[in-house]
Amino acid sequence: MNKDETNKMTVLLVATIASFLTPFMASSVNVALPIIAKELAANAILLSWITTSFLLTSAMLSVPFGRIADIYGMKKIFILGIIIFTIATFLASLSPSVEFLIFARVLQGVGSAMIFVTGLSIIAAVFPPNEMGKAIGLSVSAVFIGLVMGPVLGGILTQYLGWRSIFYLIAPLGLLATLLVIVKLKGMEWAGCKGEKLDVTGSVLYAVSLLLVLAGFSQITSLIGKIMLVLGIISIIGFVIWELKVPQPVLEMKLFLENRKFAFSNLAALISFTGTFAVVFLLSLYLQYIKGLDPRGAGLVLATQTIVMALMSPVAGRLSDKYESRILASIGMTITTVGLIIFAFLNAETSLYVILFSLVLLGIGAGIFSTPNTHAVMNSVKKRYLGVASATISTMRIVGQTLSMGMVLVIFSIFVGAVQFNPGNYPQLLASINVMFTISAILGFIAIFASLAR
């Protein structure tokens, strides 16, 4: 194997480890939430913020870090992100309160933003277009493997060693990825916009806009939530105006206005993640509170979806190198929507076989959709925009996930309130789940047409 091939394999391995870390953490923590709620006396709203705080921070910082990586070097930002993520994970394991855990999750979000935008960018920089789909497919597969291992290992660890043991597991992988980059990729760097200036004003406007919109959305039932949402929308308008006139913008808005493939692929990703991310969170609560499963049992059931996703992604990656991503992604989104429609009719007597069947549909659909859609985004821009393209698709994913959890927060606020879950409010929990899955199915239907429109 020559040096170029060795470098490509190292990049793929490092990006794969990075792709595994954050979804594993997210899905494993979801399974542990009922135990965390009991130990740290967290109510329904704070419990949701354990997930939302991580996503919100990642969403706010992905685009700025994508631009910073293009200017100063992807490898530098990647290494720093891994270090921050690993330290934050260790702090989370020591959490004495739910508030401290949320703070640690914010730090994890900072590291995650740096890891995700650079991992995918490095793959796109190193692999030629005819190999990119396959490489992205393996990287996306690692995301799903993380989602698979999260509920299974998270459930087992939570049940036998306590929820804190989940966080102990991540540090060695972070250190391994860092060492591989430092040793195997010594002297290599990727910076397509080296020498250009960072749009600090745009970066701040972007972060503040997302913070106001997503935080406001999550508290939409209160007056302060409505005020934040309005201010956030005004800030987004200001951000777009600023980015269109600044010479070196943090986010090249012309990509959305002049590149139809880029714009609609990102829109499809945003709608898809908004509709599907809360599935694991809600089913984890449903299986443990309403069905009476223990964390290990719930984890094994939830793993069904992600096992299928992990198996489908490499296949979809190879297909996206040969066939039109628009058709592949649209087929995947259609299958996903069918699974969401079935979940909209969940009740206390729903058979586990029905749940498993729906999870299989979601796994097939997501596996077929994600890789071709990501390939379409990365293959639609010039190399100098790889960091921005990677950051944008990551932001669509994270914003979608945050909006998904924001909707859960709103629904919980309406149906359950700021109280701990108990048998007395299980009917309200089930009603919340039905409402959220109905909304998710509608969003899935819209995402089909967004995917076709590219």
C-alpha positions in Angstrom: 0.0 0.0 0.0 1.5 3.4 -1.1 1.6 6.5 1.1 -1.5 8.1 -0.4 -3.5 4.9 0.2 -2.2 4.7 3.8 -3.2 8.4 4.4 -6.6 7.7 3.0 -7.1 4.7 5.2 -5.9 6.6 8.3 -8.2 9.6 7.5 -11.1 7.2 7.1 -10.3 5.4 10.4 -10.0 8.7 12.3 -13.2 10.1 10.8 -15.0 6.9 11.5 -14.0 7.0 15.2 -15.1 10.6 15.3 -18.4 9.8 13.7 -18.9 7.1 16.3 -18.3 9.1 19.4 -21.1 11.7 19.6 -24.0 9.5 18.5 -22.9 6.8 20.9 -22.9 9.3 23.7 -26.3 10.7 22.7 -28.1 7.4 22.3 -26.5 5.8 25.5 -27.5 8.8 27.6 -31.1 8.6 26.3 -31.4 5.1 27.7 -30.0 6.2 31.1 -32.3 9.2 31.4 -34.9 7.5 33.8 -32.1 6.4 36.1 -30.4 9.9 35.9 -33.8 11.5 36.7 -34.2 9.4 39.8 -30.6 9.9 41.1 -30.4 13.6 40.4 -34.1 14.4 41.0 -34.6 15.9 37.5 -38.0 16.8 36.3 -39.3 16.2 32.8 -38.1 19.6 31.4 -34.5 19.4 32.9 -34.3 15.8 31.7 -35.0 16.9 28.1 -32.3 19.6 28.5 -29.6 17.0 29.2 -30.0 16.1 25.5 -31.0 19.5 24.1 -28.1 21.5 25.7 -25.6 19.2 23.8 -27.4 19.6 20.5 -28.0 23.4 20.9 -24.3 24.1 21.5 -23.2 21.9 18.6 -25.7 23.7 16.3 -24.5 27.2 17.3 -20.9 26.5 16.7 -20.8 24.1 13.7 -20.7 26.7 10.9 -18.2 29.0 12.6 -15.9 26.1 13.3 -16.3 24.9 9.7 -15.0 28.3 8.5 -12.3 28.3 11.1 -11.1 24.9 9.9 -11.0 26.1 6.3 -8.8 29.0 7.3 -6.5 27.6 10.0 -6.5 23.8 9.2 -8.9 21.0 9.6 -6.5 18.8 11.5 -5.8 21.4 14.2 -9.5 21.9 14.8 -10.2 18.2 14.8 -7.5 17.5 17.5 -8.7 20.4 19.7 -12.3 19.2 19.4 -11.4 15.6 20.4 -9.5 17.0 23.5 -12.4 19.2 24.6 -14.9 16.4 24.0 -12.9 13.9 26.1 -12.4 16.4 29.0 -16.1 17.3 29.0 -17.1 13.6 29.0 -14.9 13.0 32.1 -16.5 16.0 33.8 -20.0 14.6 33.0 -19.1 11.4 34.8 -18.5 13.4 38.0 -21.8 15.4 37.9 -23.1 16.1 41.4 -26.4 17.6 40.0 -28.4 17.8 36.9 -27.4 21.4 36.3 -23.7 20.4 36.3 -24.4 17.5 33.9 -26.1 20.0 31.5 -23.0 22.2 31.8 -20.8 19.3 30.9 -23.0 18.4 28.0 -22.6 22.0 26.7 -18.8 21.5 26.7 -19.3 18.2 24.9 -21.3 20.1 22.3 -18.4 22.5 21.7 -16.0 19.5 21.1 -18.6 17.7 19.0 -19.1 20.7 16.6 -15.3 20.8 16.0 -15.1 17.0 15.4 -18.0 16.6 13.1 -17.3 19.5 10.7 -13.7 18.5 10.2 -14.1 14.7 10.0 -16.4 14.8 7.0 -14.3 17.6 5.4 -11.1 15.7 5.6 -12.7 12.7 3.9 -14.0 15.0 1.1 -10.5 16.5 0.7 -8.6 13.2 0.5 -10.9 10.9 -1.4 -11.6 11.5 -5.2 -15.3 11.9 -6.3 -15.6 8.3 -7.5 -14.6 7.0 -4.1 -16.2 9.7 -1.9 -19.6 8.0 -1.6 -18.1 4.7 -0.4 -16.0 6.6 2.2 -18.9 8.7 3.4 -21.0 5.6 3.6 -18.5 4.0 6.0 -18.4 7.2 8.0 -22.2 7.4 8.2 -22.3 3.7 9.1 -20.1 4.5 12.1 -22.7 7.0 13.2 -25.3 4.3 13.1 -23.0 1.8 14.9 -22.6 4.4 17.6 -26.4 4.6 17.8 -26.6 0.8 17.9 -24.0 0.4 20.6 -25.3 3.3 22.6 -28.7 1.8 23.7 -27.2 -1.7 24.1 -24.0 -0.9 26.0 -25.6 2.1 27.7 -28.5 -0.1 29.0 -26.1 -2.8 30.2 -23.7 -0.3 31.8 -26.5 1.7 33.5 -28.1 -1.4 34.9 -24.9 -3.0 36.3 -22.4 -0.2 36.8 -24.5 3.0 36.9 -25.1 5.7 34.4 -21.7 7.4 35.0 -19.9 4.4 33.6 -21.2 5.4 30.1 -18.9 8.5 30.2 -15.9 6.5 31.3 -16.0 4.4 28.1 -15.5 7.3 25.7 -12.1 8.7 26.9 -9.9 5.9 25.4 -11.5 6.3 21.9 -10.8 10.1 22.0 -7.2 9.5 22.9 -6.8 6.9 20.1 -8.2 9.2 17.5 -5.9 12.0 18.6 -2.8 9.8 18.5 -3.6 8.5 15.0 -3.9 12.1 13.7 -0.7 13.3 15.3 1.4 10.2 14.4 0.0 9.0 11.1 -0.9 12.3 9.5 2.2 14.2 10.6 3.0 17.2 8.4 -0.4 17.0 6.7 -3.0 19.7 6.8 -6.0 20.9 4.9 -6.9 24.6 4.7 -8.7 25.6 1.5 -9.1 29.2 2.6 -5.7 29.8 4.3 -4.9 33.5 4.8 -8.5 34.7 4.7 -10.2 36.4 7.6 -12.8 35.0 9.9 -16.1 36.8 9.8 -16.4 37.3 13.5 -19.6 39.5 13.3 -21.3 36.9 11.2 -20.2 34.1 13.5 -21.6 35.8 16.5 -24.8 36.7 14.7 -25.2 33.1 13.6 -24.6 31.6 17.1 -26.9 34.2 18.8 -29.7 33.7 16.2 -29.7 29.9 16.7 -29.6 30.2 20.5 -32.5 32.6 20.5 -34.6 30.6 18.0 -34.0 27.1 19.5 -34.1 28.2 23.1 -37.2 30.3 22.4 -38.9 27.4 20.6 -38.2 25.1 23.5 -40.0 27.6 25.8 -42.7 28.7 23.4 -45.5 28.3 26.0 -44.0 31.2 28.0 -43.8 34.9 27.2 -40.0 34.9 27.4 -39.9 32.0 24.9 -42.1 34.0 22.4 -39.9 37.1 22.8 -36.7 35.0 22.2 -38.2 33.4 19.1 -39.1 36.8 17.6 -35.7 38.2 18.4 -34.1 35.1 16.9 -36.0 35.5 13.6 -35.0 39.1 13.4 -31.3 38.1 14.1 -31.5 35.5 11.3 -32.7 38.1 8.8 -29.8 40.4 10.0 -27.4 37.5 9.6 -28.5 36.7 6.0 -28.2 40.4 5.0 -24.7 40.7 6.6 -23.5 37.5 4.9 -24.6 38.6 1.5 -22.6 41.8 1.7 -19.4 40.8 3.6 -16.4 39.8 1.4 -15.5 36.6 3.2 -18.6 35.3 4.9 -18.7 32.6 7.6 -21.5 31.0 5.6 -21.6 31.4 1.8 -25.3 32.2 1.3 -24.8 32.1 -2.5 -24.5 28.4 -2.2 -28.1 28.3 -1.1 -29.3 30.8 -3.7 -27.4 29.6 -6.7 -26.8 25.8 -6.0 -30.2 24.0 -6.1 -28.7 20.6 -5.3 -26.9 22.0 -2.2 -29.9 23.9 -1.0 -32.6 21.2 -1.2 -30.3 18.4 0.0 -29.7 20.5 3.2 -33.4 21.2 3.5 -34.2 17.5 3.2 -31.7 16.7 5.9 -33.1 19.4 8.2 -36.7 18.2 7.9 -35.6 14.6 8.2 -33.7 15.0 11.4 -36.4 17.3 12.9 -39.0 14.5 12.3 -36.9 11.5 13.4 -34.4 12.4 16.1 -36.9 12.3 19.1 -37.8 8.7 18.2 -35.1 7.1 20.4 -35.7 9.6 23.3 -39.5 9.0 23.3 -39.3 5.2 22.8 -36.8 4.9 25.7 -39.3 6.6 28.0 -42.2 4.6 26.5 -40.5 1.2 26.9 -39.3 1.8 30.4 -42.2 3.7 31.9 -45.2 2.3 30.1 -44.0 -1.2 29.0 -41.9 -1.7 32.2 -38.7 -2.8 30.5 -35.4 -2.4 32.3 -32.6 -0.2 30.7 -30.9 -3.3 29.1 -34.2 -4.5 27.6 -35.1 -1.1 26.3 -31.6 -0.7 24.8 -31.8 -4.0 23.0 -35.2 -3.1 21.4 -33.9 0.4 20.4 -30.8 -1.2 18.8 -33.0 -2.8 16.1 -33.3 0.5 14.2 -29.6 1.4 14.3 -28.4 -2.1 13.4 -30.4 -2.0 10.2 -29.2 1.6 9.6 -25.5 0.5 10.0 -26.0 -2.4 7.6 -27.8 -0.2 5.0 -25.4 2.8 5.0 -22.3 1.3 3.2 -24.7 -0.2 0.6 -26.3 3.1 0.0 -22.9 4.8 -0.2 -21.8 2.5 -3.0 -25.1 3.0 -4.8 -24.7 6.8 -4.5 -21.4 6.6 -6.5 -23.4 5.0 -9.4 -27.0 6.2 -9.2 -28.8 9.6 -8.7 -28.8 10.5 -5.0 -32.2 12.3 -5.4 -34.0 9.1 -6.1 -32.2 7.0 -3.5 -32.7 9.6 -0.7 -36.4 10.0 -1.6 -37.1 6.3 -1.4 -35.4 6.2 2.0 -37.5 9.0 3.3 -40.7 7.4 2.1 -39.9 4.2 4.0 -39.0 6.2 7.1 -42.4 8.1 6.9 -44.3 4.8 6.9 -42.5 3.7 10.1 -43.4 7.1 11.8 -47.1 6.7 10.8 -47.2 3.4 12.6 -45.6 4.9 15.8 -48.2 7.7 15.8 -50.8 5.0 16.9 -48.8 3.6 19.8 -50.7 2.7 23.0 -50.1 0.8 26.2 -51.1 -2.5 24.6 -49.0 -2.1 21.4 -47.1 -5.4 20.7 -43.3 -5.3 20.8 -43.4 -7.0 17.4 -45.1 -4.0 16.0 -42.5 -1.7 17.6 -39.7 -3.8 16.2 -41.2 -3.9 12.7 -41.5 0.0 12.8 -37.9 0.3 14.0 -36.7 -1.9 11.1 -38.6 0.4 8.6 -37.0 3.5 10.2 -33.6 1.8 10.0 -33.9 0.9 6.3 -35.3 4.3 5.4 -32.6 6.3 7.3 -29.8 4.1 5.9 -30.9 4.7 2.4 -31.5 8.4 2.9 -28.5 9.6 4.9 -25.5 8.6 2.8 -26.8 9.6 -0.7 -28.0 12.9 0.8 -24.7 13.7 2.5 -22.8 12.6 -0.7 -25.0 15.0 -2.7 -24.1 18.0 -0.4 -20.3 17.3 -0.4 -20.2 16.7 -4.2 -22.1 19.8 -5.0 -19.4 22.3 -4.0 -15.8 23.3 -4.9 -13.0 22.1 -2.6 -12.6 25.6 -1.0 -16.1 25.2 0.4 -15.7 21.7 1.8 -15.5 22.9 5.4 -18.6 25.1 5.0 -20.5 22.3 3.2 -19.5 19.8 6.0 -20.5 22.4 8.6 -23.8 23.1 6.9 -24.9 19.5 6.6 -23.8 19.0 10.3 -25.7 22.1 11.3 -28.8 20.8 9.4 -28.5 17.6 11.4 -28.0 19.3 14.7 -30.6 22.0 14.2 -33.1 19.4 13.2 -32.3 17.3 16.2 -32.6 20.3 18.5 -35.9 21.4 16.9 -37.0 17.8 17.4 -36.2 18.0 21.1 -37.6 21.5 21.2 -41.0 20.1 20.1 -40.8 17.4 22.8 -40.1 20.1 25.4 -43.2 22.1 24.2 -45.4 19.0 24.1 -44.2 17.9 27.6 -44.8 21.4 28.9 -48.4 21.2 27.6 -49.3 17.7 28.6 -47.0 16.8 31.5 -45.5 19.9 33.1 -42.3 20.4 35.1 -42.8 17.2 37.3 -41.2 13.8 37.5 -42.8 11.0 35.6 -44.9 8.7 37.7 -47.8 6.2 37.1 -50.3 9.0 37.6 -49.1 10.9 34.5 -48.3 8.0 32.2 -51.5 8.7 30.2 -50.2 12.2 29.6 -46.8 10.8 28.6 -48.4 8.5 26.1 -50.5 11.4 24.7 -47.3 13.4 24.3 -45.7 10.6 22.4 -48.7 10.2 20.0 -48.7 13.9 19.2 -44.9 14.0 18.6 -45.0 11.0 16.2 -48.0 12.5 14.3 -46.0 15.7 13.7 -42.9 13.6 12.8 -44.9 11.6 10.2 -46.1 14.9 8.6 -42.5 16.2 8.5 -41.4 13.0 6.9 -43.9 13.4 4.1 -42.7 17.0 3.5 -39.1 15.8 3.4 -39.9 13.3 0.6 -40.8 16.3 -1.7 -37.8 18.4 -0.5 -35.5 15.5 -1.5 -37.2 15.1 -4.9 -37.0 18.9 -5.6 -33.2 18.9 -5.7 
